[in-house]
Amino acid sequence: MRILLVEDDTSLGETIQAWLKMDQHAVDWVQRGDSAQTALMTHRYDCVLLDRGLPGLSGDALLASLRAAGNRVPVILITAFNALADRVEGLDLGADDYLVKPFELEEMSARIRAAARRGADQVSNDLSHGDIALNIETRQATLAGQPVALTAREYHVLYALLLRRNSIVTRAQIEETLYGWGDEVESNAIEVYIHNLRKKLGSDSIVTVRGLGYRLKNHED
């Protein structure tokens, strides 16, 4: 998943970013609300971790503008404001969840998965299409019930395909899932990951739609 972290506390931001990268997420980190607004206008994210007290533009104002514009990206507020009235206010502004500092990083990861599921209209951690299945908590892929070992990059490509399993997924959409700011994007990387997935899941498991992108094989193919 690609996550936008909006946190002006440098120490906490570094800790969260390192944890999420260790968890194989692509992470963009900004420390101002107006910078986050720009990022959200130019990139697609699977989840936003949003501090409420930010320079430039408050987290509350950013969240309100997102929802007013119809942007339904999952947002988890991370804040030291822990009164009941604060939590109610944050949720009423349109947040999907609310984490009070300090919090456990394992819990944060679980809440990100839950928010991403809701954003994708998923009721569980399992994504599937035909014989292919993927658990986003354990990161275990299976083919006809048998475990398939994937690298971190292969996992994220398969995740992107399964998340939009009834649609064509463009190269740009896959890259948005894989890479954060500053990450080097190799020119043929996506083709390599698709090739490796076909070797592991079946040569015809992923269809190339020339000039458009990729999709998972359907019964009609």
Secondary structure, DSSP 4 states (H G I P E B T S, - for coil): -EEEEE---HHHHHHHHHHHHHTT-EEEEESSHHHHHHHHHH---SEEEEESS-SSS-HHHHHHHHHHTT----EEEEES--SHHHHHHHHHTT-SEEEESS--HHHHHHHHHHHHHHHTT-SSSEEEETTEEEETTTTEEEETTEEE---HHHHHHHHHHHHTTTS-B-HHHHHHHH--TT----TTHHHHHHHHHHHHH-TTSEEEETTTEEEE--TT-
